[in-house]
Amino acid sequence: MPTPLITPYATLSFPNLFQPRSVAEGQEPKYGCALLFDAAAQQSPQFKAMQKAVDDLCQSEFKGVNVKTLVLPFKDAGEKADRYQGYEEGVIVVNVQSKQKPGIVDARNQDVLLPEQVYAGQTVRAQLMPFAWKQAGRRGVSFGLNHVQIVKHDAPRIDGRVQANKAFDVIDEGDSDSPF
């Protein structure tokens, strides 16, 4: 039985952690996100453990099957660089999902309860569970999402929005342009 893994630091993308959503019409709604791993994260012991867990499941669940025919979780983010901010050459993206709402905590392990406190671009770690699957003639290995830890709250957003306190200048009540 695989054990849960803690990822290295990743950039959070497409966070859907507070409300389940269907990817396509008729599919069961799920929670999920994409995790972007830069070159440094890919060299970490945690990322190597993720790769080993996938390799181990491929060997145990799909003996004798050519690994190239399997769907694996590690994708080249550079292939989507023209469509999404933060996706670039050399970055690996792993999409993770869960039927149950994941736990979300901050760097001090305090619960994060408000959706507006979680956005694309934050630095996170996640607890993932590797699993093998077979569906509609396809087979592969994926990661289920257990929990997310928001490590860095002041990371720049990758969805194009700026924080409200960065969008406006401070208005001094003594300014001639002030409505006060």
N, C-alpha and C positions, 0 to 999 in steps of 0.2 A: 504494500500500500504506500503510495507516495506521501511525502510529508510536506506541509506548507513551507514555502520559501519566502524570504524577505528580499525584495529587489534592491539593487543599488539605487542611488539617486537618479530620478528620471524627471522629465518635463511632462506635466499633465496636459493632455489634449482631449478634446471632446468629452469633458466630464458629464456624465449622466448618472449621478450618484444619489440623488434625492427622490427621483420619480422614475419608475421603470418605463421604458420606451420600446416600441417594436421597431426593428430595423426595416422590416418590410411588412406590408399589409398581410394580416392573417397569422403573423408570427407572434409567439408569446412575448409579452413585454419583459425586458430585462434591464438591470442596472449595468453600467459599464463605463469604460474610458479607454483611451489609448495612452500608452506610456512610451515616451521617446527617450532612447538611451544613446548618449553621445559616445565618442570614441573612448573617453576615460572610463565611463561606466561599463563599457563592453570589455574592458580589461580587468574589471574588479572580480574578486572571488565570488560575490553574489551572482553576477551575471554568468560566470563560468558554471556555478551550481545550477542555474536555470537551464543552461545548455545541456548539462549532464543529465538533469531530470528528464528532459525531452528525449535525449539519446537513449536513456535507460528504458523509458516507456516504449520507444520505437522497437527496441530489441525484445522486450518482454511481451508486448501486445501484438507485434506484427512480424514475428519471426519469418525469415526468408523473403520478406517483401522488400523490394527496392525502395529505399528511403526517398528517392527522388519522386516516387509516385504518391507520397504522403503529403498532406497539408500540414505545414509546420507553423508555429506562431511567430517566428522572427521574419519580419518583412523589411525591405529597404525603403526607408522613408523618402529617399531621393526620387523614387518613382512618382511621388505625389507632390514634389516640391513646387511644381507650377500651379497647384491648386490650393495648397495650405501653407500658412505662415508657420515657421518653426520646423517644417519638414525639409531636410536638406541632405545632400550626399553624405554618406558615412554614418548617418543616424539610423538606428534600428528601431522600428515601431512594433509594439506588441499590443494587440487589442485584447482586452479582458472583459468578461461579463459574469453576471451572477443573477440568479432568480431571486435571491434574498438581498435586502438592502445591506450594503457593506458598512462596517463601522468606519467612522471618519474621525480622526484625532489630529491635534496640532503637535508641534515639536515637543511639548511638555506632556503629551498624552491626555490633554483635556479634550472632551468631545467637541466637535464642530457641528453645530446644529442648524446653521443658516445657509441655504443654498448660495447666497451672494458672497459667502466667504470662501467659495471654491470656484476657481476659474482656470481656464486654459492658460498655461504659462508658468504656473506654480511649480516649485520643486517639491517632489513627493517621493515617498517610498510606498511600496504596497506589499501586502501579504497575499501570495498567490498559491493556488493548488493546481499542480499539473494533472492532466487527465487525458486518456486516449478516447477516441470516439469513432463511430462508424455511422454514417447517415447518407441515405440516398445514393448509394454506390461509391461514396467518397469516404475516406478515412484519414485520420491524422491525430495530432496531439495539440492541445490548447492549454491555456491557463484559466482557471476560474478565479474570480476576484473575491477575496475574503474581506480585506480591510485596506484603508488608505491612511497614510500619515502625511499631513501637509507640513513640510519641513521649512519652507520659506514663503512667508505671506507677501513679501514686498517684491516678488519676482515680476518682471515685466510681462504683461499679458501678451499672448500670441494670437488672440482673436481680433486684434486691431483696435479694441477699445482702450482708452486711457482711463485711469482712475479719475473720479470727479474732482478731487483736490488738485489734480495736475491739469485739468481742462480749463480752469478759470483762474484769473488773477484775483488777488485779494482786493476787496473794495474798502477803501478808507472812507469813513463817513465825512471826512473833510474835503474829499475830492470834488472838483467842480462838476464832474460828470455823474456824481453819486445822486441817486434819487432821494437820499435822506436829508 
